[in-house]
Amino acid sequence: MKDIEIRELFRNKEKYGDQEVVVHGWVRGNRSSNQFGFLSINDGTFFTPLQVVYEADNLANFTEISKVHLAAGVTVRGTLALTPEAKQPFEIKAKEIVVEADSQSDYPLQKKRHTMEFMREIAHLRPRSNTFSAVYRVRSIVAYAIHKFFQEQNFVYVHAPIITGSDAEGAGEMFQVTTLDPDNLPRTEDGKIDYSQDFFGKETNLTVSGQLEAEAFALAFRNVYTFGPTFRAENSNTARHASEFWMIEPEIAFADLQDDMDLAEAMVKYIITYTLEHAPEEMNFFNQFIDKGLLERLDHIVNSSFERVTYTEAVEILQKSGKEFQYPVEWGLELQTEHERYLTEEVYKKPIFVTDYPKDCKAFYMRLNDDGKTVAACDMLVPGVGEIIGGSQREERLDVLEARMKELGISENGYEWYLDLRRYGGVKHAGYGLGFERMIMYLTGMSNIRDVLPFPRTPKSAEF
Amino acid sequence: MKDIEIRELFRNKEKYGDQEVVVHGWVRGNRSSNQFGFLSINDGTFFTPLQVVYEADNLANFTEISKVHLAAGVTVRGTLALTPEAKQPFEIKAKEIVVEADSQSDYPLQKKRHTMEFMREIAHLRPRSNTFSAVYRVRSIVAYAIHKFFQEQNFVYVHAPIITGSDAEGAGEMFQVTTLDPDNLPRTEDGKIDYSQDFFGKETNLTVSGQLEAEAFALAFRNVYTFGPTFRAENSNTARHASEFWMIEPEIAFADLQDDMDLAEAMVKYIITYTLEHAPEEMNFFNQFIDKGLLERLDHIVNSSFERVTYTEAVEILQKSGKEFQYPVEWGLELQTEHERYLTEEVYKKPIFVTDYPKDCKAFYMRLNDDGKTVAACDMLVPGVGEIIGGSQREERLDVLEARMKELGISENGYEWYLDLRRYGGVKHAGYGLGFERMIMYLTGMSNIRDVLPFPRTPKSAEF
């Protein structure tokens, strides 16, 4: 008899009422008297565990089962009894229970509260807990929602290279990738390390962004997106930074900054709606145990039209607010997290786009506005998190781009291909980057990026 | 007036007959006389270009348009005329054409045959060509088909870490990831490089496989899959090897080798069916220009039941074949590509699984069969390509696994967490790895892995 996934039983319980079923699962709870006992089992396909009732009278191995450890893997054959009056909607009355793989009694994930720090130390076991089971299922569902959103609009998914010979925009510190033997570094005549002998014949790093490559594809396919890992070798130990994280970078041609923001807003709303629909048990759990008010907030966002305000306007609002900030507010200075959160949480009480930043705050490839001072950039700020998306219209005018690179001392060396894109049909185009983990934190209420990554990589930590 | 994507016009042309439409696109061809001309434009959303007719009598900038270069970006306003008798099903009679971004006359992608080698040199422009436009769209569609296949069965998508402190199974040469300054390497007292001062506090590499981490998640969620980049620092310049490639690694619990092969077979059939349905123009192009017989072969595969043969049987078949092979055939030796292709192409003429290899040919984590000599492994071999999938049931018995690691001299150091999975409910489980680019090569008939990756990384080459 073929087994049935526990998800299927929960989703279509009426179909199985009074039927004999076989399920597999891991023991999440076990309590028994001399005469009968209750196993709570979970096969990983559904958030809620399944209750199994077993009795000494019908179970040859009753004693074995009453002693089975937490985390043991079992197969249960029994009859599904609908229990509409009970807390759980049904239970299995066991006829047979086979222990497929027992567990040792020193199982680290005993039924009690554990600190998040402890859970990070057992990252190989924490997906079995309620919190992390919910986090990783939501993570998976959000990843799929993102693909679905873009694919249904015929975007082309591009795998931007991970190992790169260029340093993009100096977006951050980079990890070096090499196969040179550090104890026998080859040297050139003038004593420098001879990278021509390295694997790729030059110095290479881990990518910080796939945007430039995505631009090449957008100028062929019109609408494209990347979704892949990116890296920052920054020694910052905060709850919002990881050294390895995933990023989504859509890029659209024949499109300007307004189109870009329209796309970003539609995407965020789609992701929220899809996740609420496909992970209701998990989202209720987060709302109840991790972040009260989460569902209300998400619901509000789906039904809001996101505000758009220029950087210049934002600075005026902040200056007139009468609020004391730790960092100064002045035209030309970066907005700090406290400013961003004040704007989105207290002024607008919903997600906002701040646009048209001073060019000196932003990267070389952003399109210069007619005022000569600002660029067509946009940051999406959301209540509770702050910046979640950063985007811009790209500078498509070859002469302006070259002048800007010169101004910033960026050599054209290595960027010839990028400039080519402006030489041959470089129409207006725009794009943005979404930090995937930031989105998961936002959706789940989890407050540390280490707890939404399966096996986080942070300074001094690359376990598992 | 909002523009319409060219895909929409092709897919629903009747709806737009005699209507005025606005389209954007890049010029793929332009020929004209004194009185009229034809632009062939493509906006990247559809494989087939759109024909635009323009006449001196209704176009103020007729002269400009008649001189517009290949690759220029244009906006066309005009009337859609259905032309059921002509080669193309409709054309646009232009009322207005605006040049959004012209192109220089030295555009490298002129209308003539280019070698694949030349196209690799202009990887930033080649997505605009017919062949590469088809390749990358199919690549995107296949990626989505894979996600869809697993998500619809409720598999959890896991992002396995890219930077890793373990060397997995010694599956291949690895790239080192570091932030140490090679000109000032910190040393320990005994003169060794002091990796405790490196970014992660130890030596780290780029992953060669996410399998071990996927196992941890399968033992929580039952059914999971990874889809991410993996790396091999092997100095092999073949048409089938890249240093950076993408891999899909499903892992299923409460499952054995037969379940594993069932899943792999269903997945391959799903991918083919989905791609034929969603990229018919591209697949016809490959069939006509890249690999004649492709569609027939793919159709055959969808309708075949894949053969399953043990390694021991395969060796007997090869030995009795009377065929002269370059490499010897003997029990205990690896099957070479020539053997694999003979089996799948000449003996069975369809995909086959070869199972139960000698343990010495395979990795330490594969489950030892009762004969003590072979392991529960499977390779999927397909006509025209050879091995495309490698999988196994995993050794879930702690004592057997530990003995095997000892036999192979693999230290338990760094694998404690992997052994934990056997200590706490380590039920039977299995999984496989699919090389994503191999699958794309198989589906498109493209013969070099460099031509199915957007920006390939191979020895001495990490351009763009």
Interface residues (C-beta under 8 A of the other chain):
Chain A: D3 E5 R7 H24 W26 V27 D43 G44 T45 A71 A72 G73 T75 E100 A101 D102 S103 Q104 Y107 L109 A123 H124 L125 P127 R128 S133 Y136 R137 R139 S140 I141 A143 Y144 H147 Q151 N154 F155 V156 Y157 V158 H159 A160 P161 I162 I163 T164 G165 S166 E173 F175 Q176 V177 T178 T179 L180 P182 D183 L185 I193 F199 F200 G201 K202 T204 L206 E213 A216 F217 L219 A220 F221 R222 N223 G228 P229 F231 A233 N235 S243 E244 W246 A253 F254 E396 W417 Y418 D420 L421 R423 Y424 G425 G426 V427 K428 L453 P454 F455 R457 P459 K460 S461 A462 E463 F464
Chain B: D3 E5 R7 H24 W26 V27 D43 G44 T45 A71 A72 G73 T75 E100 A101 D102 S103 Q104 Y107 A123 H124 L125 P127 R128 S133 Y136 R137 R139 S140 I141 A143 Y144 H147 Q151 N154 F155 V156 Y157 V158 H159 A160 P161 I162 I163 T164 G165 S166 E173 F175 Q176 V177 T178 T179 L180 P182 D183 L185 I193 F199 F200 G201 K202 T204 L206 E213 A216 F217 L219 A220 F221 R222 N223 G228 P229 F231 A233 N235 S243 E244 W246 A253 F254 E396 W417 Y418 D420 L421 R423 Y424 G425 G426 V427 K428 L453 P454 F455 R457 P459 K460 S461 A462 E463 F464
